[in-house]
Amino acid sequence: MPANKRPRKLNYAVNQKGKITWSKVGNAIKAYKKLKTREDFEWKTKWLEKAFEFSKAKLKKYWINPNKI
């Protein structure tokens, strides 16, 4: 990757600004909780680590502390 381009990281849904509705916030919280229960069942896999990365970025975008969920 050339040095003059900035890196595009994470995914489209996290990077794009948009109207924040409560259904989006609720769905982000619900997805994070589902990943937590899945982690207890499956342990840590690469797929889950990547999913947690996206989910935590989404929560950060909505100013939600994942430690308090």
N, C-alpha and C positions, 0 to 999 in steps of 0.2 A: 504494500500500500504506500503510495507516495506520501512524503512528509507534509505536503501542503494541504492535504485533505483531512478534515476532522473525522474521527471514527464514528460510525453509526453503531450505537450499542443498544442492547436489550431488544425490544420489539416495537412495532408500529403503535400498538395501543398505549404503551407507556410513554412514548416520546411525543405523541400528538396532544396538543391542548384542545380541550373541548368543554362543553357544558357539563358540569358535575351534577348529576341527579342522584337522589338518595337510592334509587334502585341500583345504580352502578356501585355505590359505596357498599350497599348491602350484599351485592353479588361478590364483590371483592373480599369481604369479610367471610362470606359463606365458603368461597373457594379456598381461602387460607385455612379455615377450620377443617375442611374436608381433606386438605393435604396433610394436616397434622394427624388426623386419625389414620390416614393411609400410611403415614410414616411409622406410626406405632405398629401397624399390621405388617408392612413390607420391609421395615428397616430403611436404611439409606441406600438409594440407588442413584445413578447418574441422572435419570429422568426426573426423579423427585427433587434432586438438588437444583436442576435447571428450572423446574416448575416453581420451587420456592423462591428462586432469584427473581423471576417475573412477578410472582405474587407479592413479594416484599416491596418491589419497586412500585407496583400499583398502589399498595397501601401507603407508601411514602408520598406518592403523588397526591393522595387524598388526605394527607396529614394524619394518618392513623398509626398509632404505636402498636406494632405486632406483639410486643411483650405483654400488653394489657388485654389482649383478646382472649 
